[in-house]
Amino acid sequence: MSYAVEISAPAEANVAALARDHDASPEMAPPLVPDAPRPAAETVFDEDAPLLDQLATGDEGAFRALVERHIDRGYAIALRILGNAADAEDVVQDTMLKVWTHRGRWQHGRAKFSTWLYRVISNRCIDLRRKPRTENVDAVPEVADSQLDASRVIERNELSRMLETAMQRLPDQQRLALILSYHENMSNGEIADVMESTVYAVESLLKRGRQQLRALLRGHERDLRGAFTDC
């Protein structure tokens, strides 16, 4: 699925000012550098390494390629966490802007760029959710299936909102683990990397998250299974 989020490298005249504006962000200190060094034996392969090297020279084409490669998944993660398209776009655009303004500061071999990127997006979304808000968070709209009759569409949309509401009530770490597992199809090892955790901790988060979802949706299990099972 492709999302309508457009990000372009800012004009060179604005780069210095943008860099000053974004240096204060806590999760970017130091920017584009993973938090903990890895032993040499654990150096990771990163398919984005050539693009990052080109980006370091100010190559806007490399920046656009990185954006195109990761924008859909980054936006999908942000949208699932926040449940609000405008906020999700803001988070992803701001994160990718930091990639441009802090180009050349990535240290190869310590983490994959994609892992770092999804971690920053996830953390920024969680921070945003924790800020006081006056408006209600809208549920992610469900795309209607033209093959379903009107009553089935209404039922599915209602159950989708119910499921999304239950997801939003989970603790942040449980919700993030479930989103990365079910919606992004990440392995437990990949989730552990994004969340800077262990596979064992991720397994525990997924187990507790599923248990809480079952408790929150008790009495609706059969309806949910029926609504999302194609006949």
Buried (B, 14 or more C-beta within 10 A) or exposed (E): EEBEBEBEBBEEEEBEEBBEEBBEBEBBEEBBBBEEEEEEEEEBEBEBBEBBBBBBEBBBEBBBBBBEBBBBBBBBBBBBBBBBBEBBBBBBBBBBBBBBBBBEBBEBBBBBBBBBBBBBBBBBBBEBBEEEEEEEBEBBEBEEEEEBEEEBBEBBBEBBBBBBBBBBEBEBBBBBBBBBBBBBEBEBEBBBBBBBBEBEBBBBBBEBBBEBBEEBBEEBEEBBEEBEEEE
